[in-house]
Amino acid sequence: MSVRVNPDLREELMGFGGDDVSACMNCGNCTAICPLSKDSTVFPRKAIRYMQLGMKDHLFRSPEPWLCYYCGECSDTCPRDANPGETMMAARRYLTSLYDWTGLSKRLYLSAAWELGLLLFVALIVGALFLFLHGPLVRDHVELTTFAPTAWVELGDWILAAMLSFFLLTNAYRMSRAILGGEKVPLSLGLREFKTLLIHGVTQKRWQECESPTRWLKHLLLVTAYATMLLMVVVFLRWFQTDEIRSIWHPTRLLGYYATAILLYVTADAMISRLRKREQIHKHSDLTDWMFLILLFLTTLTGIFVHAFRLADWPMPTYIIYVIHLMIAVPMLVIEVPFGKWAHLLYRPLAVYLTTVRDKMKAAPAGTQASAG
């Protein structure tokens, strides 16, 4: 079988934050020490070899970069200081850009001006919508649902959710086609193993096999907090954003407090760790890594101010900080979730699911896949 070689692949990957892979002598130490490298999915050695040889198509079809949870052990023990962990991180950024049919991911990863510009552009659109289309300003007490009618905000939430789902799912389809090689999956097998996608999507439990149980716990808490807040502002907005509830002990408030506390702690902890650069995984940071954390932290912080000003019954500060809150949150969701680092929340568990399905298809006796659909 002929293999098409891209001689510029190494340089392309360096643009996505990877080190020069020519430093790797393919000793296999990284693969031997990685607790997640096993069976049919061995890494980082195989993926790095693809990069060295310019085998772009093989790398595109490879799930291995997503099965790496970047504990940093491989980089710590590499005899050539080739930093295989960061190389796999760069490969994930690169693959994200290949899955994305819009081309925006590539622009965001390769240009700080594009990322900051797009975030600012969406923020200005949100601000302009409120400037010209807000409801009546009640100045003697807070009426946030009059200034920003819940029905309109709710409609905007659902439109936003539909857009994000469309971009993420179409890109995920391209990823699935690549990893499965266009092979059709038997419907019964796909449905039977769907639990794998759900379990790993919620728990990321493979992380427990790494030498970083606390990192797995932080990630799990982050996912639960993010999911809780997403449900509150999209599905249960009518009960969450209401002027009728003033008690801080209402169930919707308590759920919000849980999500807020976790989001603040985890994002602040990650930013401090990146500044200190003590852990291997935080010694190198791309702009997209920082934006991922900064925007989530600021969204949470401004949400706290919105709640505090409402409880204090300060009308104008409440309306102003609410608009600022959405000018941060909406660009984060529109730009960073489908096209930036947040996409890994879907791609990583999807890679686990696809490799599980692929391996079972290969292991199945001949003739048992006739019902593929």
N, C-alpha and C positions, 0 to 999 in steps of 0.2 A: 504494500500500500504506500503510495507516494505521500510525502509530508511537505506542506508548504512552509517555508521558513521566512520569518520576518526579522531581518538583521537589525532593525531599529527597536526591537521589543525591549531590550535592556534599558535603553535611553528613555523610552516611553514610561517605563515603570519608575525610573528615577524621578520623573516629573510628578509622580503620584506619591512621592515620599519614600521610595525604597532606596536602599544602598546599592552600590554596584555589585551585582550578583557574581561578578567574575572573581570576587574574593573567596567564594565558596569552592572548596576542593572536593566536594561530594564525598566526604569521609563517612557520612551517615550517622554521626554522633547525635545530631538533632532529632533524627527519626527514632533512634534507639532510646533516647531519654524521654521522649514525649509519651505521656500516659494515654493520650487519645489516639495516637497513631497505631492502627492495627488493621488486621484483616485486609480488605480490598482498598482501604483508604489510608495509605501511608504518606506521611508528610513530616517536615517541610521539604525533605530531600527531592521528592519527585517533582513538586511544583517548581522548585528552584531550578531543577534540570531543564524543565520546559523553558523557563526564562532565559537560561544561559544559551540554549540552542535556538532561541527565537521561534519556538513552537507555539505561536499565538493561538491557533485553533485548539490545540490540546489543552492549553491553559483555560481557554474559554469554556471548554466542556468539563473542566475539573471542579469537583465539589470541595476538594481538600482545603483550599484557603478558608472556606466557611466553617469547616470542622475544627479549625484551629481556634482556640479560645484565648490565645496569647497570654499564657501564664509567665512567659519570659524565660523559662528554664533553658530553652534551646539557645537563646542568645547569651545567657550567663555562662554556659559551658562550651560554647563554640571555640575550638582551638585557633581559628583564624579571625575571630572577632568579625565574622561576616554578618552578624545580626539577622539570623533567619526569621526571628519573630517579627521584626519590623518589616522585613521583606514580605512576609505573609500579609501583614496589615496593608502594605502598599498594593498587594495583589487584590485584596478585597475592594479597595478603592477603585482600582483599575477595572475589575469585573463589574462593579456597580455602574461604571460609565459605559461598559459594553452592553449590559442588559437594558439600559435606558435608551429607548428609541427616539426620545426627544433631543438628545445631545446635551441637555442641561447639566447632567451630572458631571460630564467631562469638563465643561466650562467652569463649574463651581470648584472642582478639585484643582484645576490648573491655573485659575485666575482669582486672586483675592478680590480684585475690582469687580468681577462678575458676581461673586457671592455677596459681597457687601452691597453692591448696586441693586441686585435683585431683592434683597431683604429690605433695603430702603424704599425701593419702588412699591413693593406690596404694602409696606407700612404707611406710605403716603396715600395710597388708595384708600386704606381703611380710615385714616384720619380725614380725608376729604369726604367720604361717605357720611361720617358723623357730623362734619362741619356743615354740610348742606341738607342732610336728611334726618337729623335728630328730632326727637319729639319735643313737646313743650318743656321749658326749663322751670321747674317748680323751685323757688329760691328760699322759701321759709322752712322747708323740711325736705328730707331726701325722698324722692320718688324716682328711683332708678328705672323702674319698669315703665315710667312715663317718658323719661328721657330716651331710653333704649327699649322700646316695646318688646316684650319677651317673644311674641309671635314672630317678629321680624328677625330677631337674633337667632331664634330657633330655626327659622328657614335658612338663614345663612350658615348655621352649623351643619345642617343636613346637605346643603349644596357643597360645602367644604368637604364633608365626609365622603360624598359621592366622587368628588374630584380626586381626593387622595386614594380612594379605593381603586378608581380606574387606572391611575398611573402605576400604583404599586402592583396591582394584579396583572396588568399587561406586561410589565417588566418581569414579574415573577413567572409569567408564561414563557417568556423568552429564555429565562434561566432554566426552566424545566425542560424545554425542548433541547437546550444545549447539553445538559447533564444526562438526559435519557437518550440523547442521540436521535431524537425523532421517533423512538420506539413507542408503540402504544401500550399503555398499561391496562391489564385486565381490570374491568370495573370492580369486580369483587375484591381484588387485591388492593386497589386504590382506596376503596372505602374501608376495608378492614384495617389498613395501616394508617388511616387518617388520624387515629388517636395519637400516633407518634408525633405528627405535626402539632397537635393541640398541646400535648404534654410538654414537648420541648419548647414550644412557643411561650408557654406560661412559666415554666420552671427553669429552662436552660440547664437542666440537671446534669448534663455532661461536665459542666464546670466543676462539679463536686469531685471529679476524678483528677483534677489538677491540684497542685499544691497551694491552693488559695481558697479555702472554704469560706473565709470571711468575705472575699470578693464576690463569691456566688451569692451569699446571703444578701449583700448590699444590692446586687443586681436584681434579685428576686423581689426585695422590698421596693426597689425603684419601679419595676414592672407593675406590681400591685397598686402602687400609689398613682402611677400614670394612668392605668386602666380605670381606677376609681374616679379620678378627676375627669377623664374623658367621658365616662358614663354620666357623671353629674352634669356636665355642661352640654352634652349632646342629647342624651336620652331623657334625663330628669331635670332639664333646665327650668321647667315651670315650678318645680318645688325647690330648686336650689337658688335661682335668681328671683327672689320675691321680696317685696317690701313689707309683707304681712308678718313675717317671722323675725322677731327682734331678739329672741332668746339665743344665747350662745350655746345652749345645751340641746337644741333641736337635733334629731338624728342626722339630717342633711348637713348640719354644721359640723357634727362630730366626724362624719366621714371626710368632710373637707379638711378638718384639722389634721386628721391622720395623713391624708395625702400630702398636705402642705408640709408637715414636719419631715416626712420621709424625703420629699423632693428637695427641700432646703438642705438637709443633712448630707444626702448622697452627692448632690451636685457640688456643694461647698467642699466636701471631703475630696472629691475627684480633682477639683481645681487646685486645691492646696497640694495634693500629691504631684500634680503635673508641674507646679512651680518648684517644688523641692527636688524633683527628678531623682529620687532615691530608688524607686522601683524600676525595673527594666522596662516595663510596659509604658511608663510615663517619662522616660528619658527623651523620647522624640514625640513631638506633638505637631500635627498639621492644623492649619487654620480651621478646618471643618471640625476637628476634635474640640477645639475651644468654643466655636460657635454653638455646637451641640449643647455644651454645658452652660455657657453664659446665657443663652436665650431661655433655656429651661429655668435657670436660677432667677432671672429677671421676671419671667412670667409668674413664677411663684411669689416672688417678693411683691410685685405690684398687685397681685391678687390679695395678699395680706392687707395692703394699704386700702384697697377697695372695701374690704370687709370692715376694717377698723373705722374708716370714715363714715361708713353707713351706720355702724353702731353708735358713733358719736353724733350722728345726725348733722353732718356738715355737707350741705347740698353740692355746692360748686366743686370743692375738692374731690367729692365722690365722683361726679360726672367726668372731671378732667382725668383723674387717675384711671378711671374705667376705660376711657378712650386710649390712654397710653398703654394700659394692660393689653388691650386687643391689638394695638399697633405692634406689640412685641410677639404676642401669642400667634396671631394669624400668619405673619411671615415665617415664623418658626415651623408651623404646620405645613404651609404651602410649599416652602422651599426645602427645608431640612429633612422633612419626613420622607417624601418620595424620592428625592434626588441626592440627599446627603447621607451622613452617617447613620441616621435613624433607620434607614432602609434595612440595616442588618437585623433589626428586630423581626423582620419577615424572612430575609434570605437565609439566615443561619438555621432556624428550625426547619425551613423548607429543604435545605441541603441534607439535613439528617433524614427527613422523610423520603426524599428522592433516592438517596443512596440505599436506604432500607428496602424500598420498593424495587430498585434496580437489582440489588443483590438477590432478592427472592425470585425475581423473574429469571435471572441467570441460573439459579439453583433448581428451578422447576423442571421436571421431566419434559422432554420434547412432546409437543402436541397438547399440552395442558393450557396453552395460552390462546387457544382458538377463540375464546370469548372476549378477547381484548376489545376495548372500546374507548 
